[in-house]
């Protein structure tokens, strides 16, 4: 996260590398959701939410020295994906 936001003006700009990593995570999650039956556009939205949520949860977990933010994110993502999969099955 720090590299993505605070790339130094002097020296290498690492933001493109960070974006590449985020894109690979997002694409991997999107493909998995599509394979599970979720529509492509919705899968990509969920994947972006997961990546953003994970990054935020890591920051909070480190700040609080507590895994609860990561655990909460995991639980919420499970509920959200389960609801999406149920909607696919019903639809």
N, CA, C and O atoms as a printed pandas DataFrame, in Angstrom:
     atom_number atom_name residue_name chain_id  residue_number  x_coord  y_coord  z_coord
0              1         N          UNK        A               1    0.830   -1.174    0.000
1              2        CA          UNK        A               1    0.000    0.000    0.000
2              3         C          UNK        A               1    0.875    1.237    0.000
3              4         O          UNK        A               1    0.632    2.169   -0.767
4              5         N          UNK        A               2    1.877    1.258    0.840
5              6        CA          UNK        A               2    2.739    2.430    0.915
6              7         C          UNK        A               2    3.412    2.710   -0.421
7              8         O          UNK        A               2    3.541    3.870   -0.813
8              9         N          UNK        A               3    3.835    1.688   -1.114
9             10        CA          UNK        A               3    4.490    1.861   -2.409
10            11         C          UNK        A               3    3.499    2.448   -3.415
11            12         O          UNK        A               3    3.873    3.288   -4.234
12            13         N          UNK        A               4    2.261    2.018   -3.358
13            14        CA          UNK        A               4    1.260    2.494   -4.303
14            15         C          UNK        A               4    0.955    3.971   -4.111
15            16         O          UNK        A               4    0.660    4.670   -5.080
16            17         N          UNK        A               5    1.021    4.452   -2.887
17            18        CA          UNK        A               5    0.616    5.820   -2.604
18            19         C          UNK        A               5    1.782    6.783   -2.461
19            20         O          UNK        A               5    1.646    7.974   -2.741
20            21         N          UNK        A               6    2.908    6.281   -2.034
21            22        CA          UNK        A               6    4.006    7.178   -1.695
22            23         C          UNK        A               6    5.279    6.875   -2.465
23            24         O          UNK        A               6    6.365    6.842   -1.887
24            25         N          UNK        A               7    5.153    6.658   -3.755
25            26        CA          UNK        A               7    6.340    6.427   -4.560
26            27         C          UNK        A               7    7.151    7.718   -4.624
27            28         O          UNK        A               7    6.614    8.789   -4.908
28            29         N          UNK        A               8    8.433    7.604   -4.361
29            30        CA          UNK        A               8    9.301    8.781   -4.279
30            31         C          UNK        A               8    9.431    9.469   -5.636
31            32         O          UNK        A               8    9.426    8.819   -6.682
32            33         N          UNK        A               9    9.548   10.799   -5.597
33            34        CA          UNK        A               9    9.765   11.537   -6.836
34            35         C          UNK        A               9   11.146   11.234   -7.399
35            36         O          UNK        A               9   11.334   11.198   -8.615
36            37         N          UNK        A              10   12.093   11.021   -6.525
37            38        CA          UNK        A              10   13.437   10.637   -6.958
38            39         C          UNK        A              10   13.546    9.125   -6.830
39            40         O          UNK        A              10   13.113    8.537   -5.839
40            41         N          UNK        A              11   14.117    8.521   -7.824
41            42        CA          UNK        A              11   14.233    7.067   -7.801
42            43         C          UNK        A              11   13.120    6.443   -8.611
43            44         O          UNK        A              11   12.328    7.147   -9.237
44            45         N          UNK        A              12   13.057    5.121   -8.601
45            46        CA          UNK        A              12   12.091    4.423   -9.455
46            47         C          UNK        A              12   10.654    4.626   -8.979
47            48         O          UNK        A              12   10.379    4.649   -7.780
48            49         N          UNK        A              13    9.754    4.771   -9.935
49            50        CA          UNK        A              13    8.328    4.843   -9.640
50            51         C          UNK        A              13    7.794    3.416   -9.691
51            52         O          UNK        A              13    7.709    2.811  -10.760
52            53         N          UNK        A              14    7.443    2.898   -8.547
53            54        CA          UNK        A              14    7.036    1.495   -8.455
54            55         C          UNK        A              14    5.529    1.303   -8.572
55            56         O          UNK        A              14    5.042    0.178   -8.464
56            57         N          UNK        A              15    4.790    2.377   -8.791
57            58        CA          UNK        A              15    3.328    2.259   -8.849
58            59         C          UNK        A              15    2.865    1.310   -9.949
59            60         O          UNK        A              15    1.919    0.549   -9.745
60            61         N          UNK        A              16    3.512    1.341  -11.106
61            62        CA          UNK        A              16    3.100    0.427  -12.183
62            63         C          UNK        A              16    3.267   -1.025  -11.768
63            64         O          UNK        A              16    2.449   -1.873  -12.124
64            65         N          UNK        A              17    4.320   -1.315  -11.020
65            66        CA          UNK        A              17    4.525   -2.678  -10.523
66            67         C          UNK        A              17    3.426   -3.066   -9.547
67            68         O          UNK        A              17    2.927   -4.191   -9.574
68            69         N          UNK        A              18    3.052   -2.126   -8.682
69            70        CA          UNK        A              18    1.998   -2.390   -7.698
70            71         C          UNK        A              18    0.669   -2.613   -8.412
71            72         O          UNK        A              18   -0.075   -3.530   -8.066
72            73         N          UNK        A              19    0.368   -1.782   -9.404
73            74        CA          UNK        A              19   -0.864   -1.945  -10.169
74            75         C          UNK        A              19   -0.875   -3.319  -10.844
75            76         O          UNK        A              19   -1.915   -3.976  -10.905
76            77         N          UNK        A              20    0.277   -3.748  -11.345
77            78        CA          UNK        A              20    0.366   -5.071  -11.956
78            79         C          UNK        A              20    0.014   -6.182  -10.979
79            80         O          UNK        A              20   -0.685   -7.130  -11.334
80            81         N          UNK        A              21    0.496   -6.063   -9.758
81            82        CA          UNK        A              21    0.184   -7.063   -8.725
82            83         C          UNK        A              21   -1.308   -7.035   -8.413
83            84         O          UNK        A              21   -1.953   -8.082   -8.367
84            85         N          UNK        A              22   -1.860   -5.838   -8.199
85            86        CA          UNK        A              22   -3.291   -5.735   -7.913
86            87         C          UNK        A              22   -4.117   -6.308   -9.063
87            88         O          UNK        A              22   -5.110   -6.997   -8.830
88            89         N          UNK        A              23   -3.712   -6.027  -10.303
89            90        CA          UNK        A              23   -4.438   -6.551  -11.462
90            91         C          UNK        A              23   -4.390   -8.074  -11.518
91            92         O          UNK        A              23   -5.391   -8.713  -11.843
92            93         N          UNK        A              24   -3.242   -8.658  -11.206
93            94        CA          UNK        A              24   -3.145  -10.130  -11.212
94            95         C          UNK        A              24   -4.048  -10.733  -10.138
95            96         O          UNK        A              24   -4.730  -11.726  -10.391
96            97         N          UNK        A              25   -4.059  -10.147   -8.952
97            98        CA          UNK        A              25   -4.955  -10.635   -7.897
98            99         C          UNK        A              25   -6.402  -10.530   -8.356
99           100         O          UNK        A              25   -7.178  -11.478   -8.234
100          101         N          UNK        A              26   -6.749   -9.364   -8.884
101          102        CA          UNK        A              26   -8.120   -9.110   -9.326
102          103         C          UNK        A              26   -8.523  -10.094  -10.419
103          104         O          UNK        A              26   -9.615  -10.660  -10.370
104          105         N          UNK        A              27   -7.659  -10.300  -11.398
105          106        CA          UNK        A              27   -7.976  -11.218  -12.493
106          107         C          UNK        A              27   -8.148  -12.653  -11.998
107          108         O          UNK        A              27   -9.034  -13.374  -12.456
108          109         N          UNK        A              28   -7.298  -13.058  -11.066
109          110        CA          UNK        A              28   -7.397  -14.412  -10.513
110          111         C          UNK        A              28   -8.719  -14.607   -9.780
111          112         O          UNK        A              28   -9.383  -15.630   -9.947
112          113         N          UNK        A              29   -9.093  -13.632   -8.976
113          114        CA          UNK        A              29  -10.354  -13.721   -8.236
114          115         C          UNK        A              29  -11.530  -13.677   -9.196
115          116         O          UNK        A              29  -12.479  -14.449   -9.056
116          117         N          UNK        A              30  -11.473  -12.774  -10.175
117          118        CA          UNK        A              30  -12.547  -12.657  -11.169
118          119         C          UNK        A              30  -12.750  -13.982  -11.890
119          120         O          UNK        A              30  -13.886  -14.437  -12.026
120          121         N          UNK        A              31  -11.685  -14.604  -12.350
121          122        CA          UNK        A              31  -11.793  -15.886  -13.067
122          123         C          UNK        A              31  -12.431  -16.956  -12.193
123          124         O          UNK        A              31  -13.261  -17.736  -12.659
124          125         N          UNK        A              32  -12.043  -16.986  -10.932
125          126        CA          UNK        A              32  -12.603  -17.969  -10.014
126          127         C          UNK        A              32  -14.105  -17.752   -9.823
127          128         O          UNK        A              32  -14.879  -18.709   -9.790
128          129         N          UNK        A              33  -14.504  -16.501   -9.698
129          130        CA          UNK        A              33  -15.929  -16.197   -9.521
130          131         C          UNK        A              33  -16.717  -16.522  -10.783
131          132         O          UNK        A              33  -17.834  -17.034  -10.703
132          133         N          UNK        A              34  -16.147  -16.230  -11.938
133          134        CA          UNK        A              34  -16.813  -16.554  -13.206
134          135         C          UNK        A              34  -16.974  -18.065  -13.327
135          136         O          UNK        A              34  -18.034  -18.547  -13.727
136          137         N          UNK        A              35  -15.934  -18.812  -12.985
137          138        CA          UNK        A              35  -15.994  -20.271  -13.022
138          139         C          UNK        A              35  -17.096  -20.800  -12.108
139          140         O          UNK        A              35  -17.701  -21.835  -12.387
140          141         N          UNK        A              36  -17.351  -20.082  -11.016
141          142        CA          UNK        A              36  -18.399  -20.487  -10.073
142          143         C          UNK        A              36  -19.794  -20.133  -10.562
143          144         O          UNK        A              36  -20.788  -20.559   -9.973
144          145         N          UNK        A              37  -19.873  -19.351  -11.643
145          146        CA          UNK        A              37  -21.173  -19.035  -12.225
146          147         C          UNK        A              37  -21.602  -17.585  -12.120
147          148         O          UNK        A              37  -22.694  -17.231  -12.565
148          149         N          UNK        A              38  -20.761  -16.741  -11.540
149          150        CA          UNK        A              38  -21.110  -15.324  -11.406
150          151         C          UNK        A              38  -20.774  -14.609  -12.711
151          152         O          UNK        A              38  -19.724  -14.842  -13.310
152          153         N          UNK        A              39  -21.692  -13.725  -13.144
153          154        CA          UNK        A              39  -21.532  -12.974  -14.391
154          155         C          UNK        A              39  -20.237  -12.164  -14.350
155          156         O          UNK        A              39  -19.830  -11.682  -13.292
156          157         N          UNK        A              40  -19.596  -12.020  -15.507
157          158        CA          UNK        A              40  -18.253  -11.430  -15.588
158          159         C          UNK        A              40  -18.145  -10.032  -14.979
159          160         O          UNK        A              40  -17.225   -9.764  -14.206
160          161         N          UNK        A              41  -19.071   -9.144  -15.319
161          162        CA          UNK        A              41  -18.989   -7.779  -14.793
162          163         C          UNK        A              41  -19.128   -7.778  -13.269
163          164         O          UNK        A              41  -18.403   -7.067  -12.574
164          165         N          UNK        A              42  -20.057   -8.572  -12.763
165          166        CA          UNK        A              42  -20.258   -8.650  -11.306
166          167         C          UNK        A              42  -19.049   -9.303  -10.643
167          168         O          UNK        A              42  -18.628   -8.874   -9.569
168          169         N          UNK        A              43  -18.494  -10.320  -11.264
169          170        CA          UNK        A              43  -17.312  -10.984  -10.719
170          171         C          UNK        A              43  -16.153  -10.002  -10.598
171          172         O          UNK        A              43  -15.421  -10.016   -9.608
172          173         N          UNK        A              44  -15.988   -9.151  -11.605
173          174        CA          UNK        A              44  -14.912   -8.160  -11.565
174          175         C          UNK        A              44  -15.147   -7.134  -10.459
175          176         O          UNK        A              44  -14.204   -6.718   -9.786
176          177         N          UNK        A              45  -16.406   -6.725  -10.271
177          178        CA          UNK        A              45  -16.727   -5.793   -9.175
178          179         C          UNK        A              45  -16.389   -6.419   -7.817
179          180         O          UNK        A              45  -15.789   -5.779   -6.954
180          181         N          UNK        A              46  -16.782   -7.661   -7.654
181          182        CA          UNK        A              46  -16.502   -8.352   -6.391
182          183         C          UNK        A              46  -15.003   -8.516   -6.180
183          184         O          UNK        A              46  -14.507   -8.363   -5.064
184          185         N          UNK        A              47  -14.290   -8.826   -7.247
185          186        CA          UNK        A              47  -12.840   -8.998   -7.142
186          187         C          UNK        A              47  -12.174   -7.700   -6.703
187          188         O          UNK        A              47  -11.276   -7.717   -5.861
188          189         N          UNK        A              48  -12.607   -6.574   -7.268
189          190        CA          UNK        A              48  -12.053   -5.279   -6.866
190          191         C          UNK        A              48  -12.347   -5.016   -5.392
191          192         O          UNK        A              48  -11.488   -4.536   -4.653
192          193         N          UNK        A              49  -13.562   -5.335   -4.975
193          194        CA          UNK        A              49  -13.936   -5.158   -3.575
194          195         C          UNK        A              49  -13.061   -6.013   -2.660
195          196         O          UNK        A              49  -12.637   -5.548   -1.602
196          197         N          UNK        A              50  -12.789   -7.242   -3.051
197          198        CA          UNK        A              50  -11.961   -8.139   -2.245
198          199         C          UNK        A              50  -10.538   -7.595   -2.130
199          200         O          UNK        A              50   -9.968   -7.571   -1.039
200          201         N          UNK        A              51   -9.966   -7.162   -3.247
201          202        CA          UNK        A              51   -8.594   -6.635   -3.215
202          203         C          UNK        A              51   -8.536   -5.387   -2.348
203          204         O          UNK        A              51   -7.653   -5.261   -1.500
204          205         N          UNK        A              52   -9.471   -4.466   -2.552
205          206        CA          UNK        A              52   -9.488   -3.233   -1.751
206          207         C          UNK        A              52   -9.730   -3.542   -0.277
207          208         O          UNK        A              52   -9.087   -2.967    0.600
208          209         N          UNK        A              53  -10.651   -4.445   -0.017
209          210        CA          UNK        A              53  -10.940   -4.820    1.367
210          211         C          UNK        A              53   -9.755   -5.472    2.047
211          212         O          UNK        A              53   -9.456   -5.191    3.207
212          213         N          UNK        A              54   -9.076   -6.352    1.309
213          214        CA          UNK        A              54   -7.911   -7.031    1.868
214          215         C          UNK        A              54   -6.823   -6.025    2.226
215          216         O          UNK        A              54   -6.237   -6.091    3.307
216          217         N          UNK        A              55   -6.559   -5.096    1.315
217          218        CA          UNK        A              55   -5.525   -4.096    1.584
218          219         C          UNK        A              55   -5.881   -3.277    2.820
219          220         O          UNK        A              55   -5.029   -3.033    3.674
220          221         N          UNK        A              56   -7.125   -2.857    2.913
221          222        CA          UNK        A              56   -7.565   -2.098    4.087
222          223         C          UNK        A              56   -7.501   -2.922    5.362
223          224         O          UNK        A              56   -7.084   -2.428    6.410
224          225         N          UNK        A              57   -7.913   -4.172    5.268
225          226        CA          UNK        A              57   -7.896   -5.042    6.448
226          227         C          UNK        A              57   -6.472   -5.305    6.926
227          228         O          UNK        A              57   -6.228   -5.401    8.129
228          229         N          UNK        A              58   -5.537   -5.421    5.995
229          230        CA          UNK        A              58   -4.128   -5.610    6.383
230          231         C          UNK        A              58   -3.645   -4.385    7.162
231          232         O          UNK        A              58   -3.001   -4.517    8.202
232          233         N          UNK        A              59   -3.956   -3.206    6.657
233          234        CA          UNK        A              59   -3.536   -1.976    7.338
234          235         C          UNK        A              59   -4.135   -1.911    8.740
235          236         O          UNK        A              59   -3.433   -1.627    9.710
236          237         N          UNK        A              60   -5.438   -2.175    8.840
237          238        CA          UNK        A              60   -6.084   -2.128   10.156
238          239         C          UNK        A              60   -5.530   -3.192   11.095
239          240         O          UNK        A              60   -5.297   -2.924   12.274
240          241         N          UNK        A              61   -5.322   -4.386   10.581
241          242        CA          UNK        A              61   -4.784   -5.458   11.424
242          243         C          UNK        A              61   -3.406   -5.101   11.951
243          244         O          UNK        A              61   -3.093   -5.367   13.112
244          245         N          UNK        A              62   -2.592   -4.509   11.116
245          246        CA          UNK        A              62   -1.259   -4.102   11.569
246          247         C          UNK        A              62   -1.356   -2.972   12.587
247          248         O          UNK        A              62   -0.652   -2.982   13.597
248          249         N          UNK        A              63   -2.225   -2.000   12.326
249          250        CA          UNK        A              63   -2.364   -0.865   13.245
250          251         C          UNK        A              63   -2.879   -1.314   14.608
251          252         O          UNK        A              63   -2.369   -0.882   15.642
252          253         N          UNK        A              64   -3.890   -2.183   14.609
253          254        CA          UNK        A              64   -4.471   -2.653   15.870
254          255         C          UNK        A              64   -3.722   -3.837   16.477
255          256         O          UNK        A              64   -3.973   -4.228   17.616
256          257         N          UNK        A              65   -2.802   -4.398   15.699
257          258        CA          UNK        A              65   -2.109   -5.621   16.124
258          259         C          UNK        A              65   -3.128   -6.701   16.507
259          260         O          UNK        A              65   -3.082   -7.309   17.577
260          261         N          UNK        A              66   -4.050   -6.895   15.558
261          262        CA          UNK        A              66   -5.174   -7.794   15.796
262          263         C          UNK        A              66   -5.638   -8.336   14.438
263          264         O          UNK        A              66   -5.728   -7.583   13.468
264          265         N          UNK        A              67   -5.923   -9.604   14.370
265          266        CA          UNK        A              67   -6.379  -10.216   13.121
266          267         C          UNK        A              67   -7.867  -10.013   12.856
267          268         O          UNK        A              67   -8.367  -10.415   11.805
268          269         N          UNK        A              68   -8.576   -9.397   13.789
269          270        CA          UNK        A              68  -10.023   -9.241   13.637
270          271         C          UNK        A              68  -10.430   -8.567   12.320
271          272         O          UNK        A              68  -11.375   -9.039   11.688
272          273         N          UNK        A              69   -9.772   -7.493   11.875
273          274        CA          UNK        A              69  -10.185   -6.907   10.598
274          275         C          UNK        A              69  -10.080   -7.888    9.426
275          276         O          UNK        A              69  -10.960   -7.916    8.566
276          277         N          UNK        A              70   -9.029   -8.678    9.384
277          278        CA          UNK        A              70   -8.892   -9.685    8.324
278          279         C          UNK        A              70   -9.949  -10.773    8.459
279          280         O          UNK        A              70  -10.521  -11.219    7.464
280          281         N          UNK        A              71  -10.203  -11.192    9.674
281          282        CA          UNK        A              71  -11.212  -12.224    9.905
282          283         C          UNK        A              71  -12.598  -11.710    9.541
283          284         O          UNK        A              71  -13.394  -12.433    8.940
284          285         N          UNK        A              72  -12.890  -10.455    9.906
285          286        CA          UNK        A              72  -14.181   -9.863    9.554
286          287         C          UNK        A              72  -14.344   -9.766    8.042
287          288         O          UNK        A              72  -15.409  -10.074    7.507
288          289         N          UNK        A              73  -13.295   -9.341    7.361
289          290        CA          UNK        A              73  -13.346   -9.261    5.904
290          291         C          UNK        A              73  -13.614  -10.637    5.308
291          292         O          UNK        A              73  -14.469  -10.789    4.435
292          293         N          UNK        A              74  -12.883  -11.630    5.781
293          294        CA          UNK        A              74  -13.084  -13.003    5.279
294          295         C          UNK        A              74  -14.542  -13.417    5.426
295          296         O          UNK        A              74  -15.148  -13.930    4.486
296          297         N          UNK        A              75  -15.097  -13.192    6.606
297          298        CA          UNK        A              75  -16.480  -13.601    6.867
298          299         C          UNK        A              75  -17.465  -12.848    5.974
299          300         O          UNK        A              75  -18.396  -13.450    5.438
300          301         N          UNK        A              76  -17.273  -11.556    5.812
301          302        CA          UNK        A              76  -18.169  -10.751    4.982
302          303         C          UNK        A              76  -18.069  -11.143    3.508
303          304         O          UNK        A              76  -19.081  -11.212    2.811
304          305         N          UNK        A              77  -16.863  -11.395    3.043
305          306        CA          UNK        A              77  -16.691  -11.804    1.642
306          307         C          UNK        A              77  -17.362  -13.155    1.416
307          308         O          UNK        A              77  -17.998  -13.365    0.383
308          309         N          UNK        A              78  -17.228  -14.067    2.367
309          310        CA          UNK        A              78  -17.905  -15.369    2.241
310          311         C          UNK        A              78  -19.409  -15.173    2.124
311          312         O          UNK        A              78  -20.054  -15.772    1.264
312          313         N          UNK        A              79  -19.967  -14.331    2.992
313          314        CA          UNK        A              79  -21.417  -14.095    2.949
314          315         C          UNK        A              79  -21.827  -13.469    1.617
315          316         O          UNK        A              79  -22.829  -13.866    1.022
316          317         N          UNK        A              80  -21.064  -12.506    1.158
317          318        CA          UNK        A              80  -21.381  -11.819   -0.084
318          319         C          UNK        A              80  -21.312  -12.770   -1.282
319          320         O          UNK        A              80  -22.215  -12.784   -2.119
320          321         N          UNK        A              81  -20.258  -13.549   -1.361
321          322        CA          UNK        A              81  -20.112  -14.486   -2.482
322          323         C          UNK        A              81  -21.178  -15.579   -2.401
323          324         O          UNK        A              81  -21.746  -15.967   -3.422
324          325         N          UNK        A              82  -21.450  -16.073   -1.202
325          326        CA          UNK        A              82  -22.511  -17.076   -1.060
326          327         C          UNK        A              82  -23.853  -16.535   -1.558
327          328         O          UNK        A              82  -24.598  -17.244   -2.234
328          329         N          UNK        A              83  -24.160  -15.280   -1.223
329          330        CA          UNK        A              83  -25.410  -14.668   -1.672
330          331         C          UNK        A              83  -25.433  -14.536   -3.197
331          332         O          UNK        A              83  -26.464  -14.763   -3.829
332          333         N          UNK        A              84  -24.304  -14.172   -3.774
333          334        CA          UNK        A              84  -24.230  -14.072   -5.239
334          335         C          UNK        A              84  -24.441  -15.441   -5.883
335          336         O          UNK        A              84  -25.153  -15.560   -6.880
336          337         N          UNK        A              85  -23.828  -16.460   -5.316
337          338        CA          UNK        A              85  -23.977  -17.811   -5.877
338          339         C          UNK        A              85  -25.414  -18.309   -5.738
339          340         O          UNK        A              85  -25.928  -18.973   -6.638
340          341         N          UNK        A              86  -26.060  -17.997   -4.624
341          342        CA          UNK        A              86  -27.469  -18.378   -4.454
342          343         C          UNK        A              86  -28.331  -17.688   -5.493
343          344         O          UNK        A              86  -29.256  -18.295   -6.034
344          345         N          UNK        A              87  -28.037  -16.416   -5.781
345          346        CA          UNK        A              87  -28.805  -15.679   -6.787
346          347         C          UNK        A              87  -28.614  -16.296   -8.168
347          348         O          UNK        A              87  -29.548  -16.333   -8.968
348          349         N          UNK        A              88  -27.411  -16.777   -8.445
349          350        CA          UNK        A              88  -27.140  -17.423   -9.738
350          351         C          UNK        A              88  -27.942  -18.719   -9.845
351          352         O          UNK        A              88  -28.509  -19.022  -10.895
352          353         N          UNK        A              89  -27.985  -19.475   -8.753
353          354        CA          UNK        A              89  -28.708  -20.750   -8.756
354          355         C          UNK        A              89  -30.200  -20.541   -8.924
355          356         O          UNK        A              89  -30.864  -21.314   -9.615
356          357         N          UNK        A              90  -30.738  -19.492   -8.293
357          358        CA          UNK        A              90  -32.175  -19.207   -8.353
358          359         C          UNK        A              90  -32.548  -18.639   -9.719
359          360         O          UNK        A              90  -33.595  -18.960  -10.280
360          361         N          UNK        A              91  -31.656  -17.776  -10.245
361          362        CA          UNK        A              91  -31.924  -17.082  -11.522
362          363         C          UNK        A              91  -31.825  -18.002  -12.649
363          364         O          UNK        A              91  -32.018  -17.597  -13.795
